[in-house]
Amino acid sequence: MSDVRHPLFARFYARFAETAERMGAAAHRDELLAGIAGRAIEVGAGTGTNFDHYPDTVTEVVAVEPEPYLRRLAERAAARASVPVRVVDGTADALPSPDASFDAAVASLVLCSVPDQARALAELHRVLRPGGVLRFYEHVRSGRPGLARVQSAVDVVWPFLAGGCHAGRDTASAITAAGFVVERERRFDFRPALVAAPVSPHVIGEARRPEQPHAV
């Protein structure tokens, strides 16, 4: 069992996620998941908000969520999903799955909060088959120097208030450094509430695990 507990933030996040869906996040999730197929793993599934957005070309979703309160909500969402979803306890840096066992991986607003981003991405690379795709929807470090400095400043306290979330991680670069090839990405600002201003820069994209081993 994982030992990840953020009881206050988990309850805040569950309520905030509902607001964000109405403000545009639902459309972002449709974009994130459009066209994926086969067996998929989703890390940091949260409340299971993505489950209703998986297309029927997906044969199974293994949804990994370490936080107990969020995992219970995800289990309820899985029972209502139109594709088979199995919610499991686990963490992104030690995924409970064999090598090369998935056609697709999904990281949705989670790579900001994993303790070791490089290790989590290495795990996603490991469990994807060669040629498999990683779909990502994350808030990221701003390309505007002023906001990037604000993100660095708030990161002194932000992780303690937001369940380990970091405001200014350069996630797209980390995905490339992990051996993935980013095939497309769209950057945009999304601020469903004033409190989300430091994390308004977002990216949605697709990366692929190469068919050949990554040269280090």
Order of alpha helices (4+ residues) and beta strands (2+ residues): alpha-alpha-beta-beta-alpha-beta-beta-alpha-beta-alpha-alpha-alpha-beta-beta
